[in-house]
Amino acid sequence: MKTLRLSTLTALTAGSVLLFSGTAFAHVSVQPGQAEKGGYATISFKVPNERDQASTNKLEVNFPTDHPLASVMPQEVPGWTATVTKTKLAKPLTLHGKQITEAVSKVTWTGGTIKPGFFQQFPVSVGQLPEDADQMVFKALQTYDNNEVVRWIEEAEEGAEEPQHPAPVLTLTAATGGGHHGGPADEKDTKAEAEGEHDTHAADASDTTARTLGILGILAGAAGVAFGLLARRRSS
């Protein structure tokens, strides 16, 4: 009887762990969770299906308006249609010497299906990421085909427990110089690369010429020795 009780308790505990861990990992999230400040990045919104009897058929991701992004390009996802919504900016942005008067405020994916037990990635190229912020919060709405809408919009507070429906968060880290920042810096890198390639070709050409001259010198020396031997034989 004691063994039966222990077995039952163990099963219930394991089931509870699986249940809560499954819930914890079922959030809509940003992958990867971080990117460099001031650069461009490709991020994906990972959307799992949390329901057993319904499929996800729509995703709306709202982009922060306090740090607007001038460039947002969704990647094609088979079976899904991405609609990009732009909003006029109260204060224009300057990007690569050009003024940007509007920015993306929302991307909506429709037409596809995420069945129970599956998840879907929605990749997006974004930039230029802000340099004066440590994170970007993307509030998302997940809609199921039974008309249920799950609002992933709650922002976590420092020191508090994770909310039930946390918003996807992209952490911004200090730039290391290895990321893609675009603009004039890229032109300089391209020019330097081209000059380096030119120097390499010039060095290769110089090395080839030196080898050729060396071989010709050896052949000339051998011919001189042969001519000298022939002259001695004739004189003798």
C-alpha positions as CSV (number, residue, x, y, z in Angstrom):
1,M,0.0,0.0,0.0
2,K,2.9,2.3,0.9
3,T,4.6,1.5,-2.4
4,L,1.4,2.3,-4.3
5,R,1.0,5.7,-2.6
6,L,4.7,6.6,-3.4
7,S,4.2,5.6,-7.0
8,T,1.0,7.7,-7.2
9,L,2.7,10.7,-5.6
10,T,5.7,10.4,-8.0
11,A,3.5,10.2,-11.0
12,L,1.5,13.3,-9.9
13,T,4.7,15.2,-9.2
14,A,6.2,14.3,-12.5
15,G,2.9,15.2,-14.3
16,S,2.9,18.6,-12.5
17,V,6.5,19.3,-13.5
18,L,5.7,18.5,-17.1
19,L,2.6,20.5,-17.1
20,F,4.2,23.7,-15.7
21,S,7.4,23.3,-17.7
22,G,5.3,22.9,-20.9
23,T,3.4,26.1,-20.1
24,A,6.7,27.9,-19.4
25,F,8.1,26.9,-22.7
26,A,4.9,27.6,-24.7
27,H,5.3,31.4,-24.9
28,V,5.6,33.4,-28.1
29,S,9.3,34.4,-28.1
30,V,12.1,36.1,-30.1
31,Q,14.9,33.8,-31.4
32,P,17.7,34.6,-30.8
33,G,16.9,36.6,-27.8
34,Q,19.6,39.2,-28.3
35,A,21.2,41.4,-31.0
36,E,23.8,44.2,-31.2
37,K,22.8,47.8,-30.7
38,G,23.0,50.0,-33.8
39,G,23.1,47.1,-36.2
40,Y,20.9,44.9,-38.3
41,A,19.7,41.5,-37.4
42,T,17.5,38.6,-38.5
43,I,15.2,37.5,-35.7
44,S,12.4,35.0,-35.7
45,F,9.1,35.0,-33.7
46,K,8.6,31.4,-32.4
47,V,5.0,30.6,-32.1
48,P,4.0,27.3,-30.4
49,N,0.4,26.0,-30.4
50,E,-0.8,25.7,-26.8
51,R,-4.2,24.2,-27.5
52,D,-5.2,20.5,-28.1
53,Q,-8.4,21.2,-30.0
54,A,-7.6,24.3,-32.0
55,S,-5.0,25.5,-34.5
56,T,-3.3,28.9,-34.7
57,N,-4.2,30.7,-37.9
58,K,-3.1,34.3,-37.3
59,L,-0.2,36.2,-35.6
60,E,0.1,39.9,-35.1
61,V,3.4,41.4,-33.9
62,N,3.4,45.1,-32.8
63,F,6.7,46.9,-33.2
64,P,7.7,49.5,-30.5
65,T,6.9,53.1,-31.5
66,D,9.4,54.6,-28.9
67,H,12.3,53.1,-30.9
68,P,10.9,52.8,-34.5
69,L,12.7,50.7,-37.1
70,A,13.0,52.0,-40.6
71,S,13.7,48.6,-42.1
72,V,11.5,45.5,-41.4
73,M,11.5,42.8,-44.0
74,P,9.6,39.5,-43.4
75,Q,10.9,36.3,-44.9
76,E,8.5,34.2,-46.9
77,V,6.9,31.4,-44.8
78,P,5.2,28.7,-46.9
79,G,1.4,28.9,-46.6
80,W,1.5,32.2,-44.8
81,T,0.9,35.8,-46.0
82,A,2.8,38.7,-44.3
83,T,1.2,42.1,-44.2
84,V,3.4,45.0,-43.1
85,T,1.7,48.1,-41.6
86,K,3.5,51.4,-41.4
87,T,2.8,54.5,-39.3
88,K,3.8,58.1,-39.9
89,L,6.4,59.3,-37.5
90,A,5.9,62.4,-35.4
91,K,9.7,62.9,-35.5
92,P,11.5,61.8,-38.8
93,L,14.5,59.5,-38.5
94,T,17.8,60.0,-40.3
95,L,19.2,56.8,-41.7
96,H,22.3,56.7,-44.0
97,G,21.8,60.4,-44.8
98,K,18.1,60.1,-45.7
99,Q,15.1,61.2,-43.8
100,I,12.6,58.5,-42.9
101,T,9.1,59.8,-42.2
102,E,7.3,56.4,-41.5
103,A,8.2,53.2,-39.8
104,V,6.7,49.7,-39.4
105,S,4.3,49.5,-36.5
106,K,2.9,46.0,-37.1
107,V,3.4,42.8,-39.1
108,T,0.5,40.3,-39.5
109,W,0.8,36.7,-40.7
110,T,-2.4,35.0,-41.9
111,G,-3.5,32.1,-44.2
112,G,-1.5,29.3,-42.6
113,T,-2.0,26.9,-39.8
114,I,-0.1,25.8,-36.7
115,K,-1.6,22.5,-35.6
116,P,-1.7,21.2,-32.0
117,G,1.7,19.9,-31.0
118,F,3.6,22.0,-33.5
119,F,5.3,25.4,-33.7
120,Q,6.2,27.9,-36.5
121,Q,9.0,30.3,-36.9
122,F,8.4,33.7,-38.5
123,P,11.7,35.3,-39.6
124,V,12.1,39.1,-40.0
125,S,15.1,41.2,-40.9
126,V,15.2,44.3,-38.8
127,G,17.2,47.5,-38.4
128,Q,18.7,49.8,-37.7
129,L,18.4,48.7,-34.0
130,P,18.5,51.6,-31.4
131,E,21.7,52.4,-29.7
132,D,20.0,54.1,-26.7
133,A,18.0,51.1,-25.5
134,D,18.7,47.8,-23.7
135,Q,15.8,45.9,-25.0
136,M,12.8,46.0,-27.5
137,V,9.4,44.7,-26.5
138,F,7.2,43.2,-29.3
139,K,3.6,42.7,-28.1
140,A,2.0,39.9,-30.0
141,L,-1.5,38.5,-30.5
142,Q,-2.0,34.8,-31.3
143,T,-5.4,33.9,-32.8
144,Y,-6.8,30.3,-33.0
145,D,-9.4,29.0,-35.4
146,N,-11.9,28.8,-32.6
147,N,-11.7,32.6,-32.4
148,E,-9.7,32.5,-29.2
149,V,-7.1,35.3,-29.0
150,V,-4.1,35.0,-26.6
151,R,-2.5,38.4,-25.9
152,W,1.2,38.1,-25.3
153,I,1.6,41.7,-24.1
154,E,2.6,41.6,-20.5
155,E,5.9,43.2,-19.7
156,A,8.0,41.6,-17.0
157,E,9.0,43.7,-14.0
158,E,12.5,43.4,-12.4
159,G,12.4,41.2,-9.3
160,A,8.9,40.0,-10.0
161,E,7.7,36.6,-11.2
162,E,7.2,36.1,-15.0
163,P,3.8,37.2,-16.1
164,Q,1.3,34.6,-17.4
165,H,1.4,36.1,-21.0
166,P,4.8,37.8,-21.4
167,A,5.5,39.8,-24.4
168,P,8.5,38.7,-26.6
169,V,11.6,40.7,-25.7
170,L,14.8,41.3,-27.7
171,T,17.8,42.2,-25.5
172,L,20.2,44.7,-27.1
173,T,23.9,44.3,-26.3
174,A,26.9,46.5,-26.9
175,A,28.2,46.5,-30.4
176,T,31.4,44.4,-30.9
177,G,32.2,45.6,-34.4
178,G,31.5,42.2,-36.0
179,G,27.9,42.9,-36.8
180,H,26.4,44.4,-40.0
181,H,25.7,48.1,-39.5
182,G,25.3,49.1,-43.2
183,G,26.0,52.5,-44.7
184,P,29.4,54.1,-45.3
185,A,31.2,51.7,-43.1
186,D,30.3,48.9,-45.5
187,E,31.6,50.9,-48.5
188,K,34.9,51.3,-46.7
189,D,35.1,47.6,-45.9
190,T,34.4,46.8,-49.5
191,K,37.0,49.2,-50.8
192,A,39.6,47.9,-48.4
193,E,38.8,44.3,-49.4
194,A,39.1,45.2,-53.1
195,E,42.5,46.9,-52.4
196,G,43.7,43.9,-50.5
197,E,42.7,41.7,-53.3
198,H,44.5,43.9,-55.8
199,D,47.7,43.8,-53.6
200,T,47.4,40.0,-53.5
201,H,47.2,39.8,-57.3
202,A,50.1,42.2,-57.7
203,A,52.2,40.1,-55.3
204,D,51.3,36.9,-57.2
205,A,52.3,38.5,-60.5
206,S,55.6,39.8,-59.1
207,D,56.4,36.3,-57.7
208,T,55.6,34.7,-61.1
209,T,57.9,37.2,-62.9
210,A,60.7,36.5,-60.5
211,R,60.4,32.8,-60.9
212,T,60.4,33.1,-64.7
213,L,63.5,35.3,-64.7
214,G,65.2,32.9,-62.4
215,I,64.5,29.9,-64.7
216,L,65.8,31.9,-67.7
217,G,68.9,32.8,-65.8
218,I,69.6,29.1,-65.0
219,L,69.0,28.1,-68.7
220,A,71.4,30.9,-69.8
221,G,74.1,29.8,-67.4
222,A,73.8,26.2,-68.6
223,A,74.0,27.3,-72.2
224,G,77.2,29.3,-71.4
225,V,78.8,26.3,-69.7
226,A,78.0,24.0,-72.7
227,F,79.4,26.6,-75.1
228,G,82.6,26.8,-73.1
229,L,83.1,23.1,-73.1
230,L,82.5,22.9,-76.8
231,A,85.0,25.6,-77.5
232,R,87.7,23.8,-75.5
233,R,87.1,20.6,-77.4
234,R,87.5,22.4,-80.7
235,S,90.7,24.1,-79.6
236,S,92.3,20.8,-78.4
